[in-house]
Amino acid sequence: MMTSAPHIVTSYEEALKKLRSSVVEMAGTAENQLDRALTALVQRDPELAAAVIRDDGRLDRGEQQIEADCMRLLVLRQPVADDLRQVMAALKIAANLERVGDYAANIAKRATTLRDLPDSAALAALPELGRQVRERLTTVVDAYVEGDAAAAMDVWRRDEEVDALYTSLCEGITRDAAVRPDLFAMHMHLLFIAKGLERVGDHATNIAEVVHFVATGRPLTDDRPKADLTSTVTGG
């Protein structure tokens, strides 16, 4: 019995390590999906858009596998303290990454619809919003890998920058729609794409809160910085 203890500990540590690796792998897939969706939008590439939509299932399966691994660890190992936070973090981060993938697929679907429509200033501005949320997603995943609460908090505090750019974009799209009512459908698609990107930023911020909790053992109690004023722009 004494000789089996190190084996059990090693097996447990390997399971936790595998869980973290699965989360990082899923994050890489989500980032790639977002990159390709934005490229399909900018380049009017229907084949790439179709590939993004087709590959969305990879993230669904990734989340399901992480959920199964977490349940197995909870039942068989009954983790406590730091280890329990690691398991719960994997569950929460996987759920957020799956939603990022859903938004990427939705952007790809709308990119297909927009491929034959004219260029617009709003369409040209969307990649900058995409760049900002993609940067935050990468930063917060790196923070998860490194256990860097400070980097996670930087993403959390800067969420209002994404909101401000999103609000500005919605203002521009609304103005363009007033001038070109014949392109109403196009402008609605652009609004939904902008909203999807803003939500990706929110999911990056959600992950930042999880990373902070894992690293410090303390949940964030401050109100999240927000600068989304689109309700005053669109009347929604």
N, C-alpha and C positions, 0 to 999 in steps of 0.2 A: 504493500500500500504506500509506503513512503517513497518508493521510486516512481510512482505514478504522478505525484504532485507536480513536479517540474513539467511533465508532459501536459498536464491539464492547464497549467498556467500558460505555457507556450501556445497551446491550441487556442486558448481564450484571446491572447494577445494577437495572434494571427488573424482571428476572426474579426477583431476590432480594426486591425490594419486593412484587411480586405474590405470592410465596410467603408472606411474612409476612401480607399482607392476607387470603389464603385461610385461614390458620390462625385469624386473628381472626374472620373470618366464620363459620368452623366452630364456634368457641367460643361465639359469639352464638347459634347454632342449638342447641348443647348446653344452654346456660343456659335458653333459651326452652322446650326440651323438658322440662327438670327443673321449671321453674316451672309449666308446664301440667299435668304429671303430679301435682304436689302439690295444685294447685287441684282437679283431678278427684277426688283422694282426699278432700279436705276437703269439697267441695261435693256429693259423690256424683253426679258428672256423667258418665254413660256415653258421651255423644257426644264430650265433650272427651277422655276416655280413649281412645276409638277413634281420634281424630285424632292423638294422640300416638303411638300404635302405628303408625298408617299413615305418619306422617312420619319414622319411624326410618330409613328408607332414605336420607333426605337426608344424614345423617351418614356412612353407609356410602359413599355416592358422594363425599362431600367428602374422606374419608380416601383413597379410591382416586385421586382427582385430585391430591391433595397428594403421594402416593407417586409418581405418574407424573411430576409436575413435579420432584420431588427427584431421581429417577433420571435425568431429562434433564439437569439441572444437573450432576450428578456425572459423567456420561459426556461431555458436551460441554464443560464448563467446568473440570472437575477442580479444584474449589475447595480452598483450603488455609486453615489458621489460623482466623481469625474467621469467614470465609465458610463454611468446612466445618462449624463448630459451628452456624451458623445453619441449614444444610441438615439436619443430623442432628437438631437441636432440633425442626424442623418435623415430621419423621417421627415422633419420639417423642411430641410434644404431640398430634398428630393421632390417634395410636393411643389415647392416654388419653381424648381427647374422644369418640372413637367408643364407648369403653366407658361413659362417662358417659351417652351416649345409650341404650345398651343397658339400663342400670339404670333410666333414666327410663321406657322402654317397659315394662319389667317391673313397675315401680310402677303404671303405668297399667293393665296387665292385672289386677293384684291389686286395684286400686281398683274395677274393674268387678265383680269377685267379691264385694267387701265392701259393695256399694251397698245391699243389702237387710238387712244385719246391724245389730245395735244399736250405739249409741255406746259408747265405752269411754274410760277415762282414758288408756290407751296411744295410742289413735288420736288423741286430742286433743293428746298430747305430741309426736307425730311431726313436725308442722310446724316446731317449734323446731329439731329436728335438721336438717330440710331447710333452714331459714333459715341455720343455721351453715355447712353445707357449700356452700350457694349463695354465701354471702358470701366464703368462701375461694376458690371457683372464680373469682369476679369479680376478687378482689384479685390472684390469681396471673396471670390473663390480662392485667390492667393492668400488672403487673410485667414480663411478657414484652414488651409494647408499648414500655414505657419503658426496658427493660434494667435494671431496678431489683433488684439482688441483695438489698438489705436488706429490701425488701417481700416478696420470695420467701422469704427466711429466716424472716420473721415467720410466714408461713403454715406453713412447715415445723416450726417450734418449737411451734406451737399445735395440732398434730395430736392431741395427747393430750387436749385439751379435747373434741374430737369423740368420741374413744374413751370418755371418761368418761361423757358424756351417753348414748352408745350402750349402754354397760354398764348404766347406771341404767334406761334404757328396757327392756332385756331382763329385768332383775330384775322390773320392774313387770308386764310381759307374762307372765312365768313365774308370778308370784303370782296374776294374774287367771285364768290357765289352770287353776291348781290349784283355784280356787274354782268355776269354771264349765267343767267338763270337757265339757259339752254344746256348748261353743263352741270346741272344740279347733281346728277348721279355721280359724276367724277368727284365733285367736291365732298360729297358724303363719304365716298371711299377714302379720300385723303384724311378726313376727320377721324374715321375709324382706324386708319393706319397710325396716325399721330397718337390716338388714345392707346392703341396697343403698345406702342413704344414707351409711352409714359408709364403704362402698367408694368412693363418689363423693368423700368427703373424702380418702381415700387417693390417688385419682387427682389431686386438686388438689395434694397433697403431692408426688407424682411430678413433676408439671409444675414445681413450685417448685424441685426439684432440677435439672431441665433448665435453667430460667432462671438459676439460680445459676451453672451451668457455662458457659453462653453468655456471661454478663456478666463472669465472673472468669477463665475458662479453667481452673478447678480443680474437680474433682469433690468432692462432699461425702464425707468419710470417717467422720464421726461416726455412731453408731447413731441411727436415727430415734426420737424420743420416742414412746412408746406407752403407752396406759392402757386397753387392751381386756382386760377381765377376764371376758369372757363365757364362757370355757371353764369357769370355776368356777361360773357361774350356771346354764348349761344342761347342763353335763356333756359338752359337745362338744369 
